[in-house]
Amino acid sequence: MPMTITPPPEEVSFTDVQEELAPFGQCRSQTTPLGDPLLHSTKWVCFSDFDGTMFLQDTGHILFDTYGCGPERRKVLSGGIRSGRAPFRESQDQMWGSLNVSFETGFELMCTRLLIDPGFLDFYDFCGDNCIPFNVMSSGMEPILRRVMEIYLGKAEASTLPILANGLDVNTDGSMWKPVWRHDSHLGHDKARSIIDYRKGIASTRPSGTTPLIVFLGDGVSDLAAAREADILFARRGLQLERYCIEHKIQYIPFDSFRDIQAAMTSAVENGAVQAPTETVDNATAIHLTPPLSPPLGPLNADLLKGFGIKETPTSCGREVGEANGRLETSELPKLN
């Protein structure tokens, strides 16, 4: 019998997606630090990749290299994905299918290897304090990602964290690992489709002119589809997503840490918003980040993209493991164990 069964719905509608996502207006205070207390004034919805973005390693790679196909074979399969020679889903099926380890043993290994981005938890609090819905959007496996987040957020909060990812079936003895893909496509989880479904649905439920901008944060090959659908795109500097943006002339903001992302979003305020300097790299626009503004901060405005140096809204831009009941503090980072 499978130990973990989390299949996503075969056909995911906007209603299905909406029920999984962070709701609007659930703020930690009546008036946010950026002075925007109104439900309808939410101007961003944040979607973040997990592996390589929120965390600096890939959860799957850690498992494959030790308990599966090994690093050499994994690199060959990953190389096929990056080059376009092999479909993402087919190669991922091979890697996940190579595992022979119990879920608990595999998770214990990840606890010794995973490093969280040093600015992530502060950014997560920033979103909560400013009524910015935060959602994880991943091509990874939801049971693994949620279990990891229990360590950092505590079980109660992690249980409510919206994670749009794939399901996973694992035999009790660990002899069978089988992804349950979110979408029936070669991508497994088509992030572009999830964003499109969300945008169409949310536009039909909010007053004209109040549809929030979709901010996507990513790093790698599984994020390429989402790159063209996000209104504001942050790409981790020097990795596959940034190279893709340069090659395809997609506007993006490079980042090295979530501290950079928070600084850029904090700068996009009405009073004293900074025009971020840009440079052109092979006809792609890289927007250089500016330091966060000093208080006082004004309210977020409808033209917040100007704070990123974007002239107009683009239509297509591209503690111990057993004690996870409380929230880890930043001082306790970076390792899980």
Order of alpha helices (4+ residues) and beta strands (2+ residues): beta-alpha-beta-alpha-alpha-alpha-alpha-alpha-beta-alpha-alpha-beta-beta-alpha-beta-alpha-beta-alpha-beta-alpha-beta-beta
